[in-house]
Amino acid sequence: MNEQPRETVMEIFLLGLKTWLAEMKWLVRSLSGRFEVGRLEKELEREYGILGRIAEAPRGKKAEKELCLRQIDFLKEEIAALKEELANDREERMKHVRREDGGAQGEEQ
């Protein structure tokens, strides 16, 4: 006979609760990250608008133009970093899920 440890209803409930909490934590982190990316993209569009108005203006706005260009570069870098962080977070989460799933399947065999 193959003896497997029996889990109680309470242990299964706690596991489900932990899983649900982990999913909610990931969901909140993901949503807040996407919100921040959206906010930065709006700011980037605003900076492009400012740059367009500076380009239309007569001479004497070189310092403002350089500041605007630096701000645009900064926003682009920040958006790229946040998107990469979100992608890495998702990949790490999926690796963790696969490891746990693979371990559970190995125990059943």
C-alpha positions in Angstrom: 0.0 0.0 0.0 1.1 3.5 -0.8 0.8 5.7 2.2 0.5 9.4 1.5 0.2 12.0 4.1 -3.4 13.1 4.5 -4.1 16.8 4.6 -6.8 18.1 6.8 -9.5 20.5 5.6 -7.9 23.3 7.7 -4.5 22.7 6.0 -6.1 22.8 2.6 -8.1 26.0 3.5 -4.9 27.7 4.8 -3.1 26.7 1.6 -5.9 28.2 -0.5 -5.9 31.3 1.6 -2.1 31.7 1.2 -2.5 31.2 -2.5 -5.3 33.8 -2.8 -3.3 36.3 -0.8 -0.2 35.8 -2.9 -2.3 36.3 -6.1 -3.9 39.5 -4.7 -0.4 40.8 -3.7 0.8 40.2 -7.2 -2.3 41.7 -8.8 -2.0 44.9 -6.7 1.8 45.2 -7.5 1.1 44.6 -11.2 -1.7 47.1 -11.4 0.2 49.8 -9.5 3.2 49.2 -11.8 1.0 49.5 -14.9 -0.6 52.6 -13.5 2.8 54.2 -13.0 3.9 53.4 -16.5 0.7 55.0 -17.8 1.3 58.1 -15.7 4.9 58.4 -17.0 3.7 57.9 -20.6 1.2 60.8 -20.1 4.0 62.9 -18.7 6.2 62.0 -21.7 3.5 63.2 -24.1 3.2 66.4 -22.1 7.0 66.9 -22.5 6.8 66.3 -26.2 4.1 69.0 -26.4 6.3 71.4 -24.4 9.1 70.7 -26.8 6.9 71.4 -29.8 5.9 74.8 -28.3 9.5 75.6 -27.6 10.5 74.7 -31.2 7.8 77.1 -32.5 9.0 80.0 -30.3 11.6 82.4 -31.5 15.3 82.2 -30.4 16.4 82.3 -26.8 14.9 79.1 -25.5 18.0 76.8 -25.8 18.2 76.2 -22.0 14.5 75.2 -21.9 14.9 73.0 -24.9 17.8 71.2 -23.4 16.0 70.7 -20.1 12.9 69.3 -21.9 15.1 66.9 -23.9 16.8 65.7 -20.7 13.4 65.2 -19.1 12.2 63.2 -22.2 15.3 61.0 -22.0 14.7 60.4 -18.3 11.1 59.5 -18.7 11.9 57.1 -21.5 14.5 55.4 -19.4 12.1 55.2 -16.4 9.3 53.7 -18.5 11.6 51.1 -19.9 12.9 50.2 -16.5 9.4 49.9 -15.0 8.3 47.7 -18.0 11.3 45.5 -17.5 10.7 45.3 -13.8 7.1 44.2 -14.4 8.2 41.6 -17.0 10.9 40.2 -14.7 8.5 40.1 -11.8 6.0 38.1 -13.9 8.7 35.8 -15.1 10.0 35.2 -11.5 6.4 34.5 -10.4 5.8 32.0 -13.2 9.1 30.2 -12.4 8.0 30.0 -8.8 4.6 28.6 -9.8 6.2 26.1 -12.2 8.6 24.9 -9.4 5.7 24.4 -7.0 3.6 22.7 -9.6 6.4 20.5 -10.7 7.1 19.5 -7.1 3.5 18.6 -6.5 3.3 16.4 -9.6 6.6 14.7 -8.6 5.1 13.8 -5.2 2.0 12.3 -6.8 3.8 9.8 -9.0 
